[in-house]
Amino acid sequence: MIKVSVMYPNGSDAKFDMAYYLDRHMPMVRDLLGAALKGVNVEEGLAGGQPGAPATYTALCHLTFDSVDAFQSAFDKHGATIMADIPNYTNTQPTVQISQVKW
């Protein structure tokens, strides 16, 4: 199993519309990626590791797939549509990491 983490950086000028992300973007992602998508979690950043520190990321999304090939096949078909929606909910560019789930 692999996890694709999409992390939206926080900053003084960062904007993120969580309602749009949850109500419109994520349902679209789920529908487009279809059966290849095995699971999804969305997190909203609240704080950093030190008292009073801001969250490093305004939001994180973790998508699970059986394999990198399964992810790439689904994303190759629909990635342009998914990426084109980003300006509708944030003015930041996400960082993406693909990881092997070990435990």
C-alpha positions as CSV (number, residue, x, y, z in Angstrom):
1,M,0.0,0.0,0.0
2,I,1.2,3.5,-0.8
3,K,0.1,6.9,0.6
4,V,0.1,10.1,-1.5
5,S,0.4,13.0,0.9
6,V,-0.7,16.4,-0.4
7,M,0.5,19.1,2.0
8,Y,-0.6,22.8,1.7
9,P,2.0,25.1,3.3
10,N,0.9,27.7,5.8
11,G,2.1,31.3,5.8
12,S,1.1,34.8,6.6
13,D,-0.6,35.2,3.2
14,A,-1.8,31.7,2.8
15,K,-5.6,31.3,2.1
16,F,-7.4,27.9,2.2
17,D,-11.1,27.4,1.9
18,M,-11.7,24.3,3.9
19,A,-15.5,24.2,3.1
20,Y,-14.9,24.2,-0.6
21,Y,-12.1,21.6,-0.2
22,L,-14.3,19.2,1.7
23,D,-17.6,19.9,-0.1
24,R,-16.5,20.2,-3.7
25,H,-12.8,19.3,-4.3
26,M,-12.5,16.1,-2.4
27,P,-15.8,14.6,-3.7
28,M,-14.5,15.4,-7.2
29,V,-11.2,13.7,-6.5
30,R,-12.9,10.6,-5.1
31,D,-15.2,10.4,-8.1
32,L,-12.4,10.9,-10.6
33,L,-9.9,8.5,-9.0
34,G,-12.6,5.8,-8.6
35,A,-11.8,2.3,-7.4
36,A,-8.1,3.0,-7.5
37,L,-8.5,5.2,-4.4
38,K,-8.6,2.9,-1.4
39,G,-8.9,5.6,1.3
40,V,-8.6,9.3,2.1
41,N,-8.0,11.4,5.1
42,V,-8.1,15.2,5.3
43,E,-6.5,17.1,8.2
44,E,-6.7,20.8,9.1
45,G,-3.5,22.3,10.7
46,L,-4.1,23.8,14.1
47,A,-0.7,24.5,15.6
48,G,3.0,23.8,15.4
49,G,5.1,21.8,17.8
50,Q,6.0,24.6,20.1
51,P,3.4,26.5,22.2
52,G,1.9,29.4,20.2
53,A,3.6,28.3,16.9
54,P,1.5,28.3,13.8
55,A,0.8,25.1,11.9
56,T,3.3,24.2,9.3
57,Y,0.5,23.2,6.9
58,T,-3.0,24.7,6.6
59,A,-4.3,21.3,5.4
60,L,-3.0,17.9,4.6
61,C,-4.7,15.2,2.5
62,H,-3.6,11.5,2.5
63,L,-4.7,9.3,-0.3
64,T,-4.1,5.5,-0.3
65,F,-3.6,3.3,-3.3
66,D,-2.5,-0.3,-3.7
67,S,0.6,0.7,-5.7
68,V,2.4,3.6,-7.3
69,D,1.3,2.3,-10.6
70,A,-2.4,2.3,-9.5
71,F,-2.0,5.9,-8.4
72,Q,-0.2,7.0,-11.5
73,S,-2.7,5.3,-13.8
74,A,-5.6,7.1,-12.1
75,F,-3.9,10.4,-11.8
76,D,-2.6,10.4,-15.4
77,K,-6.2,10.3,-16.6
78,H,-7.6,13.0,-14.3
79,G,-4.7,14.9,-12.8
80,A,-5.1,18.0,-15.0
81,T,-8.8,18.4,-13.9
82,I,-7.8,17.9,-10.2
83,M,-4.9,20.4,-10.4
84,A,-6.9,23.0,-12.3
85,D,-9.3,23.2,-9.3
86,I,-6.5,24.2,-6.8
87,P,-7.0,28.0,-7.3
88,N,-10.6,27.6,-6.3
89,Y,-9.6,26.8,-2.7
90,T,-6.1,28.0,-2.1
91,N,-3.4,30.5,-3.2
92,T,-0.6,28.1,-2.2
93,Q,1.1,25.3,-4.1
94,P,0.9,21.9,-2.4
95,T,3.9,19.7,-1.7
96,V,3.3,16.0,-2.7
97,Q,5.0,13.0,-1.3
98,I,4.5,9.3,-2.2
99,S,5.3,7.0,0.7
100,Q,5.3,3.2,1.2
101,V,3.0,2.4,4.2
102,K,5.0,0.3,6.6
103,W,2.8,0.0,9.6
